[in-house]
Amino acid sequence: MQNLYKEIKINILKKDYSYALQQCDIGLLISEEDELYFLKAYILAERSDDLNDIEESIEVYK
């Protein structure tokens, strides 16, 4: 599990949220540890910020 946490955190730093989210989901199938839920919530929050930025950019472009 430590390698999984390390990979998730590396992908968060790379801002590869989709892959990090997949890794969290796989980890939660194996073990429902609190840290995985925390990481998943963090990824979803970061990703939603990116999606809001994209939507704002599209509106400005129009």
VMD Tcl script that draws the C-alpha trace (Angstrom):
set ca {
  {0.00 0.00 0.00}
  {2.88 2.40 0.65}
  {3.86 2.22 -3.03}
  {0.27 3.03 -3.99}
  {0.23 6.09 -1.72}
  {3.54 7.21 -3.20}
  {2.24 6.83 -6.78}
  {-0.97 8.70 -5.97}
  {0.94 11.58 -4.40}
  {3.34 11.76 -7.35}
  {0.42 11.91 -9.77}
  {-1.21 14.64 -7.70}
  {2.02 16.66 -7.94}
  {2.03 16.08 -11.71}
  {-1.62 17.23 -11.73}
  {-2.59 13.92 -13.36}
  {-5.80 13.83 -11.36}
  {-7.62 11.27 -13.52}
  {-4.93 8.65 -13.01}
  {-4.54 9.47 -9.32}
  {-8.31 9.11 -8.88}
  {-8.23 5.70 -10.57}
  {-5.43 4.64 -8.23}
  {-7.47 5.74 -5.21}
  {-10.47 3.74 -6.41}
  {-8.30 0.64 -6.87}
  {-6.81 1.14 -3.42}
  {-10.28 1.46 -1.88}
  {-11.24 -1.89 -3.40}
  {-8.31 -3.44 -1.55}
  {-8.54 -1.52 1.72}
  {-10.86 1.20 2.97}
  {-8.20 3.28 4.69}
  {-8.91 6.84 5.78}
  {-5.89 8.23 3.93}
  {-7.31 6.97 0.61}
  {-10.60 8.75 1.28}
  {-8.69 11.92 2.15}
  {-6.61 11.70 -1.03}
  {-9.70 11.04 -3.15}
  {-11.50 14.05 -1.66}
  {-8.43 16.21 -2.26}
  {-8.17 15.05 -5.89}
  {-11.85 15.72 -6.53}
  {-11.54 19.21 -5.05}
  {-8.47 20.00 -7.14}
  {-10.04 18.60 -10.27}
  {-13.24 20.57 -9.77}
  {-11.17 23.77 -9.55}
  {-9.58 22.88 -12.88}
  {-12.98 22.19 -14.43}
  {-14.28 25.55 -13.19}
  {-11.26 27.27 -14.72}
  {-11.91 25.51 -18.03}
  {-15.56 26.55 -18.00}
  {-14.61 30.15 -17.24}
  {-12.06 30.11 -20.06}
  {-14.69 28.83 -22.49}
  {-17.10 31.59 -21.44}
  {-14.42 34.26 -21.90}
  {-13.52 32.83 -25.31}
  {-17.17 32.97 -26.47}
}
mol new
graphics top color blue
foreach p $ca { graphics top sphere $p radius 0.5 }
foreach p [lrange $ca 0 end-1] q [lrange $ca 1 end] { graphics top cylinder $p $q radius 0.2 }
display resetview
